[in-house]
Amino acid sequence: MSVVLLSILIGLVAGVFSGLLGIGGGLILIPALILIFKMSQQTAQGTTLALMVLPIGLLAAITYYKSGNVNLVVGLLIALGFFFGGLLGANIAVSLSNDILRKIFAAALILAGLYMIITK
């Protein structure tokens, strides 16, 4: 399969999961870029962040908004924090080794999953 078709397929899968569950970048794209395209953790994270600069979730967000499932005030405030937090996190991430960053990423996924399983 060509890189173009494979990239579009991965984007489609991530988009479906993003629209369905609100996940995509961290849970789908980063592991896919590492496993399929053999990217380093930093490159996979940077690529995922770069593609999210565009309004990737715009159509899904409009769908949620139309159904009354978007809190614009909270969303905009979080976006403000995310904007500056992303800069801080990126500076930390590029200073870490690939192995350490991958372990931190995996631990974050495990902890988030465990939290979702054990809470009501």
C-alpha positions in Angstrom: 0.0 0.0 0.0 1.3 3.4 -0.9 2.3 5.9 1.8 -0.4 8.3 0.6 -3.2 5.7 0.9 -1.9 4.4 4.2 -1.7 7.9 5.6 -5.2 8.6 4.6 -6.5 5.3 6.0 -4.8 6.0 9.4 -6.3 9.5 9.3 -9.8 8.1 8.6 -9.5 5.6 11.4 -8.3 8.3 13.8 -11.1 10.6 12.6 -13.8 8.0 13.2 -12.5 7.3 16.8 -12.1 11.1 17.4 -15.7 11.7 16.4 -17.0 8.7 18.2 -15.0 8.8 21.4 -13.2 12.1 21.4 -9.8 10.4 21.0 -7.5 10.2 18.1 -4.1 12.0 18.3 -2.7 10.4 21.4 -4.3 7.0 21.3 -4.5 6.2 17.5 -2.1 8.4 15.6 1.0 8.4 17.7 1.1 4.6 18.0 0.3 4.2 14.3 3.1 6.6 13.3 5.6 4.7 15.5 4.5 1.2 14.5 3.7 1.7 10.8 6.0 4.6 9.7 8.8 3.8 12.2 8.9 7.3 13.6 10.5 8.2 16.8 8.2 9.2 19.7 9.2 12.9 19.3 8.5 12.8 15.5 5.2 11.0 15.9 4.1 13.5 18.6 5.3 16.5 16.5 3.6 15.2 13.4 0.3 14.7 15.3 0.5 18.2 16.8 1.3 19.7 13.4 -1.8 18.1 11.8 -4.0 19.3 14.6 -3.0 23.0 13.9 -5.6 22.9 11.1 -9.2 22.6 12.3 -9.1 18.8 12.2 -12.1 18.3 14.5 -14.1 21.2 13.1 -16.8 19.1 11.4 -17.2 16.7 14.4 -17.3 19.7 16.8 -20.0 21.3 14.8 -22.0 18.1 14.9 -21.6 18.0 18.7 -22.4 21.8 19.0 -25.6 21.4 17.0 -26.8 18.7 19.4 -26.1 20.9 22.4 -23.0 19.0 23.5 -20.4 21.7 23.5 -19.5 24.1 26.3 -17.9 26.9 24.4 -16.7 28.9 27.4 -14.9 25.9 29.0 -13.6 24.8 25.6 -12.1 28.2 24.8 -10.5 28.5 28.3 -9.0 25.0 28.0 -7.8 25.9 24.5 -6.0 28.9 25.9 -4.2 26.8 28.5 -3.6 24.1 25.9 -1.9 26.7 23.6 0.7 27.6 26.2 0.9 24.2 27.8 1.7 22.7 24.5 4.7 24.9 24.1 5.9 24.0 27.5 5.3 20.3 26.9 7.0 20.3 23.5 10.1 21.9 25.0 10.3 19.2 27.6 9.6 16.4 25.1 12.3 17.4 22.7 14.8 17.4 25.6 14.0 13.8 26.6 15.4 10.6 25.1 13.1 8.7 22.8 13.0 5.8 25.3 12.1 7.9 28.3 9.4 9.8 26.3 7.9 6.5 25.1 7.7 5.2 28.7 6.1 8.4 29.9 3.6 8.2 27.0 2.8 4.5 27.7 2.3 5.2 31.5 -0.1 8.1 30.7 -2.2 5.8 28.5 -2.2 3.0 31.1 -3.2 5.4 33.9 -5.9 7.0 31.9 -7.3 3.6 30.9 -7.2 2.3 34.5 -8.9 5.5 35.7 -11.7 5.0 33.2 -12.1 1.4 34.2 -12.3 1.9 38.0 -14.3 5.1 38.2 -18.1 5.4 37.8 
